[in-house]
Amino acid sequence: MTKACLVLEDGSVYEGESLGAAASAHGEVVFNTSMTGYQEILTDPSYAGQIVMPTYPLIGNYGINSEDVESGRIQVSGFVVRQWCDQPSHTLSERTLHEYLASQGVPGISGVDTRAITRKLRTRGVMMGMIAVGMAPQEALARLAQAPAYGTVDFVQKVGTSEPYQWPQPADGAQPHYKVVVSDCGLKHNILRLLTQRGCNVLAVPATYDAEDILALKPDGVVFSPGPGDPAHLGYAVACARGLVGRVPILGICLGEQVLSRAFGAQTFKLKFGHRGGNHPVKDLRTGRVYITAQNHGYAVDPKSLPAELEVSHVNLNDGTVEGVRHRSLPLLGIQYHSEAAPGPRDNEYIFDEFLAMVQNHLAKD
């Protein structure tokens, strides 16, 4: 294997072996605590602009298949693993992790101390980094210093759809009950799958659609999807959400929850090292029940900035941050975690049922 190194903006260097494409790439270095689901992680648009590092030490042991994808391509800038498996064992496996990354020009690095890197990120906070192949560490560090910081880029414009598209209906031929429009800020396919399974005719539209564009489609409900980056750049999505409030039921997921909160004047802030993985405990304040959730976000809503009409509905039991908001009188709710999982526990699919109950109640009043 070709030698490679991971260089962080603080000057630290981790030497290893090239994995995937023999190329170099920069991005914000983040860690994910899921034990499985690396293919879904790689294809999650919320990871655009980031170099992702699983904390689980062995990655690639069940290979890559054509089913477990959450978008049309690999979305991460790079991939960092302790060890990768070159002989995967699974009936659905079609190729190795190395072959998959290489086929799409995405570089990775293996053989580095991912525990040490994780400890550094938890202590120092996430930072920019570069996977360098065929390049001296000092040259990589110099190039990294010239790269744009993660928080300065609107990644939603890079990963969301540029044209509206219809998600296929189930093969059973059942007639859909509701029409749901999804504003694509970087959505995962499983959101569309789960809505369709619940009797929805689902149309995904660009995040740049304004409120009137969406209302012209005559939706029964609107979903603002997850996505990458700092919500402070998404004034167009915030304005769209503000124009829809009170006119149609709305669900916001992850970045979508931040967009909804900002539409009411709330502020968001960057977390030290974010929440990424499939094992984050979240408490529903209405019922007291604790759910284990899938998460992938580096920003959160400031609860002190929430207006009176929004209430905190869920909190993270690890650090107390906001994990959900709900309007006190209008059909609007947002969650910070990923109810669609993929990967992660399926405990939280009930959020889609709550959203569709709001849709049904709203239609009954018309």
Secondary structure, DSSP 8 states (H G I E B T S, - for coil): --EEEEEETTS-EEEEEEEESS--EEEEEEEE--SS-HHHHHT-GGGTTEEEEESSSEE-TT-B-SSS-SSSS---SEEEESEE-SS---TT--B-HHHHHHHTT-EEEESS-HHHHHHHHHHH--EEEEEEESS-HHHHHHHHHHS--GGGS-THHHHS-SS-EE----TT----SEEEEEEESS--HHHHHHHHHTTEEEEEEETT--HHHHHTT--SEEEE---SS-GGG-HHHHHHHHHHTTTS-EEEETHHHHHHHHHTT--EEEEEEEEEEEEEEEEETTT--EEEEEEEEEEEE-GGG--TTEEEEEEETTT--EEEEEESSSSEEEESSBTT-SSS-STTTHHHHHHHHHHHHHHHH-
